[in-house]
Amino acid sequence: MAKRALVLLYPQNEENEIAIPVAILRRGGVEVTIAGPSKEPVVGSRGMLTVPEAALCDAMKKGPYDVVLLAGGRYGWQSLSADKDVGTVLREQEKAGRLIAAICTSPIAMKAHGIMFGRRLTSYPTAESMVREGDKYIYKHDDVVVDGNLITSKGNYTTFHFGLRVLEYITDSATTAEVATEMLVAH
């Protein structure tokens, strides 16, 4: 049975942090659903208009997913933090022990929804103070941090390695190595 990923596409998310992990996961045979607050086009952090494949409320009914992936972006965390359905999906994913993957500023949204407290993580450098505030997490400065069923990454320049770590977690190292080779990414 194919592994399944739910990738959240919300206003002001960094476009590369959606497109690159989706490309990696799909190359690795993962069934990916890109969900937004609705099926209406979303404007990303660089002004690119992207259309979600499903509304999150509909995608939630088709779970569970092996991974829920959150992108960041300068203000992308705000729309993720404000949506109660995002919080519901994340809490269910955490409770079931399934993977949550968050890049760039999206760990701020994890914090807003009260998940994964006490775990090691990283974020985009300018988001560090918001993520660290209140000592809910153990902050690391690595490009990609894996702590059990939580994978986090700094941002744009780490997106390929982030996507590959997610793929490896839900599939295997052979599949991941093949995808990395196809995409010309050192792994």
C-alpha positions in Angstrom: 0.0 0.0 0.0 1.4 3.4 -1.0 2.5 5.8 1.7 0.3 9.0 2.0 1.3 12.6 2.6 -0.8 15.6 3.4 1.0 18.8 2.4 -0.6 22.0 3.6 -0.6 24.9 1.1 -1.7 28.2 2.9 -1.5 31.9 2.1 2.1 33.3 2.2 3.7 29.8 2.3 7.1 29.7 0.6 6.4 28.2 -2.8 9.7 26.1 -2.9 8.9 24.6 0.4 5.8 23.1 -1.1 7.0 22.2 -4.6 10.3 20.6 -3.8 9.0 18.2 -1.0 6.0 17.3 -3.2 8.3 16.5 -6.1 10.5 14.4 -3.9 7.6 12.5 -2.3 5.9 11.8 -5.6 9.1 10.6 -7.2 9.4 8.2 -4.3 5.9 6.8 -4.9 4.1 8.6 -2.1 0.5 9.6 -2.7 0.5 13.3 -2.0 -2.6 15.5 -1.3 -1.9 19.2 -1.4 -4.6 20.8 0.8 -5.4 24.5 1.5 -8.1 26.3 3.5 -10.3 25.8 0.4 -9.7 24.9 -3.3 -9.3 28.5 -4.1 -5.9 29.7 -5.4 -3.4 30.7 -2.7 -0.9 33.5 -3.1 2.5 32.4 -1.8 5.3 34.4 -0.1 6.8 35.3 -3.5 3.5 36.2 -5.2 3.1 32.9 -7.0 -0.5 31.8 -7.4 -1.0 28.1 -6.6 -4.1 26.0 -6.5 -4.6 23.4 -3.7 -5.9 20.0 -4.9 -8.3 19.7 -2.0 -9.8 21.8 0.8 -8.3 20.7 4.2 -11.7 19.9 5.6 -12.2 17.4 2.8 -8.7 16.0 2.9 -9.1 15.4 6.7 -11.9 12.9 6.0 -9.6 10.9 3.8 -6.9 10.4 6.4 -4.9 9.1 8.1 -1.7 10.2 6.5 1.8 8.9 7.0 3.1 12.5 7.2 1.6 16.0 7.5 4.0 18.5 6.0 3.9 22.3 6.8 5.8 24.9 4.7 6.9 28.2 6.1 7.4 31.5 4.5 7.8 35.0 5.9 4.2 35.1 7.0 3.0 31.6 6.1 3.0 30.6 9.7 0.2 33.1 10.4 -2.4 31.5 8.2 -1.4 28.0 9.5 -1.6 29.2 13.1 -5.1 30.8 12.6 -6.8 27.8 11.1 -8.4 25.5 13.6 -8.5 22.6 11.1 -4.7 22.7 10.9 -4.6 22.4 14.7 -6.9 19.4 14.6 -4.9 17.6 11.9 -1.6 18.2 13.8 -3.0 17.1 17.1 -4.4 13.9 15.6 -1.2 13.2 13.8 0.8 13.7 17.0 -1.6 11.6 19.1 -1.3 8.7 16.6 2.5 8.9 16.6 2.7 9.7 12.9 5.2 12.0 11.3 4.9 15.8 11.3 7.4 17.6 9.1 7.8 21.4 9.4 10.1 23.8 7.6 11.1 27.4 7.9 8.7 29.4 10.0 6.0 26.7 10.3 7.3 25.5 13.8 5.6 28.7 15.0 2.3 27.3 13.9 3.1 24.0 15.7 3.6 26.0 18.8 0.4 27.9 18.3 -1.5 24.6 18.1 0.2 23.2 21.1 2.0 20.2 19.6 5.3 18.4 19.9 6.4 20.3 23.1 9.7 19.1 24.6 11.0 18.0 21.2 14.2 19.0 19.4 13.7 21.2 16.3 15.0 24.0 14.2 13.4 26.8 12.1 14.3 29.7 9.9 16.8 31.8 11.8 14.5 34.9 12.1 11.8 32.7 13.6 14.1 31.3 16.4 13.1 33.8 19.1 9.3 33.1 18.5 9.9 29.3 18.5 12.1 29.5 21.6 9.9 31.8 23.6 8.4 29.9 26.6 11.0 27.1 26.4 8.5 24.7 24.8 11.1 23.1 22.5 14.8 22.2 22.5 16.2 24.4 19.8 18.9 23.2 17.5 20.8 25.1 14.8 21.2 22.2 12.4 19.8 22.4 8.8 17.5 19.4 9.4 16.6 18.0 12.8 14.9 14.6 13.3 13.4 13.9 16.7 11.4 10.7 16.5 8.3 11.5 14.5 9.1 15.2 14.0 11.3 16.5 11.2 12.1 20.2 11.0 14.3 22.2 8.7 15.6 25.8 8.4 14.2 26.8 5.1 14.6 27.3 1.4 18.2 26.2 1.0 17.6 23.1 3.1 14.4 22.1 1.3 15.9 19.2 -0.8 17.5 17.6 2.3 14.3 18.1 4.3 12.2 16.4 1.6 14.6 13.5 1.3 14.6 13.0 5.1 10.8 12.9 5.1 10.8 10.4 2.2 13.4 8.2 3.9 11.3 8.2 7.2 8.1 7.0 5.5 9.7 4.8 2.8 13.3 3.5 2.9 16.9 4.5 2.2 17.0 2.7 -1.2 14.0 4.7 -2.5 15.4 7.9 -1.1 18.9 7.3 -2.7 17.3 6.7 -6.0 15.2 9.9 -5.9 18.3 11.9 -4.7 20.3 10.6 -7.6 17.5 11.4 -10.1 17.3 15.0 -8.7 21.1 15.4 -8.6 21.1 16.0 -4.8 24.0 14.8 -2.7 22.5 12.5 -0.1 
